[in-house]
Amino acid sequence: MNVLYCDSSAIVCLLLEEEAHATYRQYLKKADEIISSNLIEAEILAVATREKINPSKASLFIEPITMITPDRSLALEYQQIFKIDYCRGADAYHLACALYLDPRAKELLFLTADQRQKKIAHKLGFQTI
């Protein structure tokens, strides 16, 4: 099964039709399931508001995503992440949620447009694009 964890930066790339949007669209279409944290909704709608994009259009990018909310502290996951390198809190939260779902980082493909986050995801063991 092709399961993909999607960070908001990849969806923003699609929403704003940035340079790599065609590549991200292909990976999202091929996925059997797309997962993200519930934070993605706020992040995408905030960008849509900032860029004056209709929220209904932005919501179309969120609809196919299964949103998760961890039911425990992610302290252990954050320790793993910050042992590798610094990243912003929202990026760490997405990485931690991916580790929460896949503690060995072997089952999920991690899709992000953020290079620092991608580097950390790769060092954690996730396959990245």
GUZA-498637 format. One record per residue: residue number from 1; residue in three letters; x, y, z of N, C-alpha, C in turn. Coordinates in Angstrom, 3 decimals. Each point is the difference from the previous one (the first is absolute). Layout:
// GUZA-498637
+-----+--------+----------+----------+----------+----------+----------+----------+----------+----------+----------+
| num | residu |   n_east |  n_north |     n_up |  ca_east | ca_north |    ca_up |   c_east |  c_north |     c_up |
+-----+--------+----------+----------+----------+----------+----------+----------+----------+----------+----------+
| NUM |    ALA |        X |        Y |        Z |        X |        Y |        Z |        X |        Y |        Z |
...
+-----+--------+----------+----------+----------+----------+----------+----------+----------+----------+----------+
This chain:
// GUZA-498637
+-----+--------+----------+----------+----------+----------+----------+----------+----------+----------+----------+
| num | residu |   n_east |  n_north |     n_up |  ca_east | ca_north |    ca_up |   c_east |  c_north |     c_up |
+-----+--------+----------+----------+----------+----------+----------+----------+----------+----------+----------+
|   1 |    MET |    0.845 |   -1.182 |    0.000 |   -0.845 |    1.182 |    0.000 |    0.890 |    1.245 |    0.000 |
|   2 |    ASN |   -0.341 |    0.944 |   -0.808 |    0.764 |    1.231 |   -0.174 |   -0.608 |    1.107 |    0.870 |
|   3 |    VAL |    0.535 |    0.160 |    1.214 |   -0.529 |    0.996 |    0.937 |    0.993 |    1.150 |    0.099 |
|   4 |    LEU |   -0.526 |    1.207 |   -0.083 |    0.827 |    1.192 |   -0.064 |   -0.389 |    0.949 |    1.131 |
|   5 |    TYR |    1.002 |    0.484 |    0.741 |   -0.233 |    1.062 |    0.975 |    0.324 |    1.305 |   -0.715 |
|   6 |    CYS |   -0.953 |    0.926 |   -0.001 |    0.149 |    1.247 |   -0.734 |    0.093 |    1.194 |    0.945 |
|   7 |    ASP |    1.088 |    0.716 |   -0.099 |    0.167 |    1.256 |    0.723 |   -0.744 |    1.105 |   -0.755 |
|   8 |    SER |   -0.383 |    1.027 |    0.699 |   -0.760 |    1.091 |   -0.623 |    0.771 |    0.713 |   -1.107 |
|   9 |    SER |    1.326 |    0.016 |    0.064 |    0.776 |    0.707 |   -1.018 |   -0.234 |   -0.578 |   -1.396 |
|  10 |    ALA |   -0.220 |   -1.300 |   -0.087 |   -0.278 |   -0.627 |   -1.299 |   -1.371 |    0.433 |   -0.516 |
|  11 |    ILE |   -0.978 |    0.096 |    0.880 |   -1.338 |    0.435 |   -0.401 |    0.019 |    1.478 |   -0.375 |
|  12 |    VAL |    0.749 |    0.798 |    0.725 |    0.138 |    1.426 |   -0.346 |    0.600 |    0.124 |   -1.399 |
|  13 |    CYS |    0.973 |   -0.830 |   -0.304 |    0.610 |    0.000 |   -1.325 |   -1.052 |   -0.261 |   -1.078 |
|  14 |    LEU |   -0.902 |   -0.930 |    0.254 |   -1.091 |   -0.286 |   -0.937 |   -0.975 |    1.170 |   -0.088 |
|  15 |    LEU |   -0.394 |    0.496 |    1.149 |   -0.975 |    1.079 |    0.068 |    0.480 |    1.238 |   -0.751 |
|  16 |    LEU |    1.271 |    0.314 |    0.152 |    0.567 |    1.198 |   -0.627 |    0.633 |   -0.296 |   -1.365 |
|  17 |    GLU |   -0.097 |   -1.264 |   -0.426 |    0.568 |   -0.442 |   -1.276 |    1.465 |    0.400 |   -0.147 |
|  18 |    GLU |    0.754 |   -0.284 |    1.057 |    1.433 |    0.277 |   -0.004 |    0.720 |   -1.019 |   -0.886 |
|  19 |    GLU |    1.294 |    0.211 |   -0.180 |    0.799 |   -0.753 |   -0.973 |   -0.181 |   -1.523 |    0.063 |
|  20 |    ALA |    0.038 |   -0.601 |    1.164 |   -0.028 |   -1.466 |    0.128 |   -1.413 |   -0.578 |    0.102 |
|  21 |    HIS |   -1.025 |    0.808 |   -0.223 |   -1.367 |   -0.476 |    0.250 |   -0.374 |   -1.234 |   -0.823 |
|  22 |    ALA |    0.475 |   -0.124 |   -1.225 |   -0.341 |   -1.161 |   -0.824 |    0.571 |   -1.283 |    0.594 |
|  23 |    THR |    1.209 |    0.080 |    0.521 |    0.625 |   -1.162 |    0.633 |   -0.787 |   -0.433 |    1.232 |
|  24 |    TYR |   -0.361 |    0.951 |    0.853 |   -0.763 |   -0.335 |    1.206 |   -1.365 |   -0.570 |   -0.359 |
|  25 |    ARG |   -0.628 |    0.562 |   -1.016 |   -1.318 |   -0.496 |   -0.425 |    0.091 |   -1.467 |   -0.416 |
|  26 |    GLN |    1.060 |   -0.366 |   -0.712 |    0.174 |   -1.395 |   -0.423 |    0.111 |   -0.938 |    1.195 |
|  27 |    TYR |    0.796 |    0.371 |    0.984 |    0.161 |   -0.846 |    1.184 |   -1.311 |   -0.115 |    0.778 |
|  28 |    LEU |   -0.729 |    1.087 |    0.096 |   -1.275 |   -0.034 |    0.718 |   -1.019 |   -0.868 |   -0.737 |
|  29 |    LYS |   -0.019 |    0.053 |   -1.324 |   -0.925 |   -0.827 |   -0.785 |    0.313 |   -1.482 |    0.128 |
|  30 |    LYS |    1.290 |   -0.332 |    0.103 |    0.421 |   -1.404 |    0.094 |   -0.249 |   -0.597 |    1.379 |
|  31 |    ALA |   -0.143 |    0.833 |    1.011 |   -0.136 |   -0.490 |    1.379 |   -1.333 |   -0.707 |    0.209 |
|  32 |    ASP |    0.062 |   -1.116 |    0.724 |   -1.228 |   -0.684 |    0.400 |   -0.681 |    0.754 |    1.139 |
|  33 |    GLU |    0.824 |    0.628 |    0.830 |   -0.524 |    0.816 |    1.107 |    0.964 |    1.151 |    0.256 |
|  34 |    ILE |   -0.582 |    1.171 |    0.257 |    0.777 |    1.194 |    0.340 |   -0.357 |    0.359 |    1.431 |
|  35 |    ILE |    1.015 |    0.141 |    0.832 |   -0.195 |    0.283 |    1.416 |    0.747 |    1.283 |    0.355 |
|  36 |    SER |   -0.556 |    0.754 |    0.922 |    0.682 |    1.156 |    0.566 |   -0.569 |    0.255 |    1.387 |
|  37 |    SER |    0.653 |    0.886 |    0.720 |   -0.549 |    0.388 |    1.302 |   -1.143 |    0.971 |   -0.232 |
|  38 |    ASN |   -0.823 |    0.172 |    1.009 |   -1.119 |    0.934 |   -0.123 |    0.473 |    1.448 |   -0.120 |
|  39 |    LEU |    1.260 |    0.265 |    0.235 |    0.568 |    1.340 |   -0.154 |   -0.044 |    0.468 |   -1.450 |
|  40 |    ILE |   -0.008 |   -0.930 |   -0.937 |    0.041 |    0.354 |   -1.414 |   -1.179 |    0.887 |   -0.407 |
|  41 |    GLU |   -1.140 |   -0.232 |    0.603 |   -1.191 |    0.791 |   -0.337 |    0.221 |    1.481 |    0.310 |
|  42 |    ALA |    0.491 |    0.298 |    1.176 |    0.259 |    1.397 |    0.378 |    1.081 |    0.607 |   -0.874 |
|  43 |    GLU |    1.040 |   -0.772 |   -0.278 |    1.102 |    0.527 |   -0.807 |   -0.451 |    0.328 |   -1.427 |
|  44 |    ILE |   -0.774 |   -0.874 |   -0.608 |   -0.450 |    0.221 |   -1.377 |   -1.002 |    1.150 |   -0.065 |
|  45 |    LEU |   -0.935 |    0.040 |    0.930 |   -0.986 |    1.089 |   -0.015 |    0.637 |    1.349 |    0.318 |
|  46 |    ALA |    1.050 |    0.002 |    0.813 |    0.714 |    1.250 |    0.281 |    0.685 |    0.518 |   -1.270 |
|  47 |    VAL |    0.626 |   -0.887 |   -0.744 |    0.641 |    0.408 |   -1.258 |   -1.054 |    0.496 |   -0.986 |
|  48 |    ALA |   -1.117 |   -0.710 |   -0.087 |   -1.068 |    0.421 |   -0.911 |   -0.492 |    1.400 |    0.352 |
|  49 |    THR |   -0.169 |    0.272 |    1.275 |   -0.434 |    1.330 |    0.443 |    1.038 |    1.058 |   -0.352 |
|  50 |    ARG |    1.257 |   -0.299 |    0.301 |    1.086 |    0.945 |   -0.300 |    0.084 |    0.311 |   -1.491 |
|  51 |    GLU |   -0.187 |   -1.027 |   -0.827 |    0.137 |    0.146 |   -1.450 |   -1.327 |    0.356 |   -0.682 |
|  52 |    LYS |   -1.036 |    0.211 |    0.806 |   -1.331 |    0.359 |   -0.509 |   -0.557 |   -1.059 |   -0.973 |
|  53 |    ILE |    0.159 |   -1.251 |    0.400 |   -0.540 |   -1.139 |   -0.741 |   -1.265 |   -0.447 |    0.712 |
|  54 |    ASN |   -1.018 |   -0.285 |   -0.754 |   -1.274 |   -0.449 |    0.563 |    0.241 |   -1.218 |    0.913 |
|  55 |    PRO |   -0.482 |    0.071 |    1.243 |    0.201 |   -1.128 |    0.926 |   -0.598 |   -1.307 |   -0.522 |
|  56 |    SER |   -1.061 |    0.084 |   -0.786 |   -0.598 |   -1.211 |   -0.574 |    0.977 |   -0.691 |   -0.943 |
|  57 |    LYS |    0.735 |    0.793 |   -0.772 |    1.019 |   -0.560 |   -0.895 |    1.101 |   -0.659 |    0.815 |
|  58 |    ALA |    0.441 |    0.669 |    1.049 |    1.049 |   -0.556 |    0.853 |   -0.466 |   -1.291 |    0.666 |
|  59 |    SER |   -1.243 |   -0.039 |    0.413 |   -0.540 |   -1.195 |    0.666 |    0.015 |   -1.222 |   -0.906 |
|  60 |    LEU |   -0.090 |    0.206 |   -1.309 |    0.053 |   -1.124 |   -0.945 |    1.328 |   -0.743 |    0.087 |
|  61 |    PHE |    1.053 |    0.712 |    0.356 |    1.315 |   -0.624 |    0.136 |    0.111 |   -0.791 |    1.308 |
|  62 |    ILE |   -0.846 |    0.338 |    0.955 |    0.040 |   -0.642 |    1.321 |   -0.898 |   -1.239 |    0.046 |
|  63 |    GLU |   -1.090 |    0.010 |   -0.766 |   -1.008 |   -1.070 |    0.055 |    0.547 |   -1.422 |   -0.097 |
|  64 |    PRO |    0.943 |   -0.278 |   -0.908 |    0.455 |   -1.396 |   -0.112 |    0.948 |   -0.457 |    1.114 |
|  65 |    ILE |    0.331 |    0.893 |    0.911 |    0.985 |   -0.303 |    1.033 |   -0.679 |   -0.548 |    1.254 |
|  66 |    THR |    0.520 |   -1.116 |    0.495 |   -0.434 |   -0.536 |    1.287 |    0.791 |    0.745 |    1.068 |
|  67 |    MET |   -0.704 |    0.737 |    0.839 |    0.683 |    0.780 |    1.039 |    0.052 |   -0.794 |    1.295 |
|  68 |    ILE |    1.173 |    0.029 |    0.625 |    0.168 |   -0.715 |    1.268 |    0.297 |    0.991 |    1.125 |
|  69 |    THR |   -0.369 |   -0.419 |    1.190 |    0.316 |    0.741 |    1.215 |    0.564 |   -1.018 |    0.996 |
|  70 |    PRO |    1.271 |    0.077 |    0.298 |    0.579 |   -0.961 |    0.951 |   -0.715 |    0.052 |    1.350 |
|  71 |    ASP |   -0.081 |   -1.153 |    0.651 |   -0.711 |   -0.094 |    1.274 |    0.951 |   -0.043 |    1.200 |
|  72 |    ARG |    1.246 |    0.411 |   -0.244 |    0.981 |    0.034 |    1.086 |    1.040 |    1.067 |   -0.308 |
|  73 |    SER |    0.850 |    0.257 |    0.958 |    1.107 |    0.929 |   -0.209 |    0.919 |   -0.532 |   -1.103 |
|  74 |    LEU |    0.584 |    0.901 |   -0.746 |    0.948 |   -0.380 |   -1.040 |    1.446 |    0.287 |    0.424 |
|  75 |    ALA |    0.223 |    0.053 |    1.296 |    1.321 |    0.346 |    0.536 |    1.112 |   -0.907 |   -0.527 |
|  76 |    LEU |   -0.248 |   -1.299 |   -0.080 |    1.026 |   -0.922 |   -0.501 |    0.334 |    0.280 |   -1.462 |
|  77 |    GLU |   -1.023 |    0.291 |   -0.785 |    0.213 |    0.317 |   -1.408 |    0.771 |    1.312 |   -0.153 |
|  78 |    TYR |   -0.344 |    0.997 |    0.810 |    0.726 |    1.278 |   -0.058 |    1.476 |   -0.186 |    0.364 |
|  79 |    GLN |    0.274 |   -0.872 |    0.956 |    1.395 |   -0.274 |    0.363 |    0.773 |   -0.537 |   -1.199 |
|  80 |    GLN |   -0.611 |   -0.915 |   -0.731 |    0.645 |   -0.560 |   -1.192 |    0.253 |    1.093 |   -1.042 |
|  81 |    ILE |   -0.985 |    0.843 |   -0.200 |    0.083 |    1.051 |   -1.018 |    1.082 |    1.008 |    0.350 |
|  82 |    PHE |   -0.046 |    0.533 |    1.221 |    0.921 |    1.066 |    0.373 |    1.416 |   -0.514 |    0.276 |
|  83 |    LYS |    0.145 |   -1.306 |    0.124 |    1.336 |   -0.588 |    0.084 |    0.698 |    0.133 |   -1.367 |
|  84 |    ILE |   -0.795 |    0.023 |   -1.054 |    0.544 |    0.118 |   -1.358 |    0.306 |    1.447 |   -0.345 |
|  85 |    ASP |   -0.968 |    0.902 |    0.228 |    0.183 |    1.398 |   -0.382 |   -1.184 |    0.822 |    0.503 |
|  86 |    TYR |    0.160 |    1.286 |   -0.073 |   -1.080 |    0.937 |    0.328 |   -0.971 |    0.089 |   -1.174 |
|  87 |    CYS |   -1.280 |    0.152 |    0.304 |   -1.004 |    0.400 |   -0.977 |   -1.102 |    0.742 |    0.752 |
|  88 |    ARG |   -0.820 |    0.707 |   -0.740 |   -1.094 |    0.766 |    0.619 |   -1.007 |   -0.947 |    0.655 |
|  89 |    GLY |   -0.756 |    0.536 |    0.942 |   -0.937 |   -0.813 |    0.766 |   -1.019 |   -0.739 |   -0.839 |
|  90 |    ALA |   -0.612 |    0.682 |   -0.975 |   -1.009 |   -0.657 |   -0.840 |    0.634 |   -1.127 |   -0.819 |
|  91 |    ASP |    1.218 |    0.232 |   -0.485 |    0.697 |   -1.048 |   -0.756 |    0.324 |   -1.186 |    0.902 |
|  92 |    ALA |    0.427 |    0.289 |    1.217 |    0.276 |   -1.071 |    0.963 |   -1.272 |   -0.782 |    0.321 |
|  93 |    TYR |   -1.112 |    0.706 |    0.112 |   -1.270 |   -0.675 |    0.299 |   -0.369 |   -0.973 |   -1.127 |
|  94 |    HIS |    0.139 |    0.426 |   -1.242 |   -0.288 |   -0.910 |   -1.122 |    0.942 |   -1.198 |    0.012 |
|  95 |    LEU |    1.271 |    0.226 |    0.221 |    0.955 |   -1.109 |    0.078 |   -0.347 |   -0.946 |    1.153 |
|  96 |    ALA |   -0.345 |    0.573 |    1.140 |   -0.349 |   -0.813 |    1.169 |   -1.258 |   -0.825 |   -0.257 |
|  97 |    CYS |   -0.968 |    0.596 |   -0.678 |   -1.227 |   -0.749 |   -0.327 |    0.307 |   -1.156 |   -0.945 |
|  98 |    ALA |    0.898 |    0.230 |   -0.955 |    0.391 |   -1.081 |   -0.905 |    0.692 |   -1.120 |    0.786 |
|  99 |    LEU |    0.885 |    0.367 |    0.932 |    0.658 |   -1.011 |    0.842 |   -0.993 |   -0.709 |    0.917 |
| 100 |    TYR |   -0.987 |    0.717 |    0.471 |   -1.061 |   -0.582 |    0.833 |   -0.699 |   -1.131 |   -0.772 |
| 101 |    LEU |   -0.247 |    0.247 |   -1.286 |   -0.665 |   -1.000 |   -0.834 |    0.940 |   -1.124 |   -0.436 |
| 102 |    ASP |    1.251 |    0.338 |   -0.209 |    0.983 |   -0.929 |   -0.542 |    1.319 |    0.151 |    0.769 |
| 103 |    PRO |    0.071 |   -0.554 |    1.213 |    1.159 |    0.209 |    0.871 |    1.352 |   -0.406 |   -0.604 |
| 104 |    ARG |    0.001 |   -0.951 |   -0.917 |    1.257 |   -0.415 |   -0.620 |    0.272 |    0.753 |   -1.309 |
| 105 |    ALA |   -0.925 |    0.863 |   -0.403 |    0.139 |    0.824 |   -1.212 |    0.259 |   -0.850 |   -1.235 |
| 106 |    LYS |   -0.710 |   -1.107 |   -0.116 |    0.209 |   -0.911 |   -1.134 |   -1.240 |   -0.164 |   -0.878 |
| 107 |    GLU |   -1.158 |    0.402 |    0.496 |   -1.244 |   -0.259 |   -0.725 |   -0.527 |    1.224 |   -0.756 |
| 108 |    LEU |    0.242 |    1.188 |    0.534 |   -0.551 |    1.219 |   -0.593 |    1.001 |    0.679 |   -0.920 |
| 109 |    LEU |   -0.501 |    0.551 |   -1.076 |    0.760 |    0.925 |   -0.827 |   -0.299 |    1.384 |    0.550 |
| 110 |    PHE |    1.022 |    0.823 |    0.232 |   -0.191 |    1.327 |    0.589 |    0.136 |    1.044 |   -1.103 |
| 111 |    LEU |   -1.092 |    0.706 |   -0.294 |   -0.026 |    0.995 |   -1.065 |    0.027 |    1.401 |    0.593 |
| 112 |    THR |    1.033 |    0.764 |   -0.349 |    0.140 |    1.372 |    0.477 |    0.731 |    0.830 |   -1.035 |
| 113 |    ALA |   -0.292 |    1.283 |   -0.035 |    0.726 |    0.938 |   -0.859 |    1.065 |    0.740 |    0.797 |
| 114 |    ASP |    0.033 |   -0.215 |    1.301 |    0.944 |    0.670 |    0.892 |    1.303 |   -0.804 |    0.060 |
| 115 |    GLN |    1.088 |    0.603 |   -0.445 |    1.264 |   -0.728 |   -0.111 |    0.581 |   -0.424 |    1.349 |
| 116 |    ARG |   -0.081 |    0.838 |    1.021 |    0.515 |   -0.373 |    1.319 |   -0.805 |   -1.174 |    0.565 |
| 117 |    GLN |   -1.315 |    0.088 |   -0.112 |   -0.864 |   -1.072 |    0.485 |    0.259 |   -1.292 |   -0.780 |
| 118 |    LYS |    0.195 |    0.123 |   -1.300 |    0.290 |   -1.161 |   -0.843 |    1.294 |   -0.681 |    0.448 |
| 119 |    LYS |    1.013 |    0.800 |    0.288 |    1.293 |   -0.537 |    0.451 |   -0.166 |   -0.774 |    1.311 |
| 120 |    ILE |   -0.761 |    0.560 |    0.932 |   -0.223 |   -0.675 |    1.281 |   -0.819 |   -1.271 |   -0.208 |
| 121 |    ALA |   -1.050 |    0.076 |   -0.817 |   -0.823 |   -1.177 |   -0.280 |    0.851 |   -1.128 |   -0.576 |
| 122 |    HIS |    0.874 |    0.351 |   -0.915 |    0.875 |   -0.991 |   -0.618 |    0.943 |   -0.607 |    1.046 |
| 123 |    LYS |    0.568 |    0.817 |    0.865 |    0.906 |   -0.503 |    1.040 |   -0.747 |   -0.859 |    1.027 |
| 124 |    LEU |   -1.296 |    0.256 |    0.173 |   -0.803 |   -0.849 |    0.891 |   -0.249 |   -1.371 |   -0.626 |
| 125 |    GLY |    0.154 |   -0.089 |   -1.331 |   -0.207 |   -1.263 |   -0.698 |   -1.140 |    0.002 |   -0.996 |
| 126 |    PHE |   -0.771 |    1.085 |   -0.051 |   -1.097 |    0.071 |   -0.949 |    0.504 |    0.118 |   -1.429 |
| 127 |    GLN |   -0.716 |   -0.614 |   -0.893 |    0.252 |    0.241 |   -1.413 |   -0.583 |    1.381 |   -0.302 |
| 128 |    THR |    0.758 |    0.842 |   -0.674 |   -0.453 |    1.352 |   -0.327 |    0.101 |    0.198 |   -1.512 |
| 129 |    ILE |   -0.625 |    1.064 |   -0.442 |   -0.015 |    0.315 |   -1.430 |    0.842 |    1.254 |   -0.227 |
+-----+--------+----------+----------+----------+----------+----------+----------+----------+----------+----------+
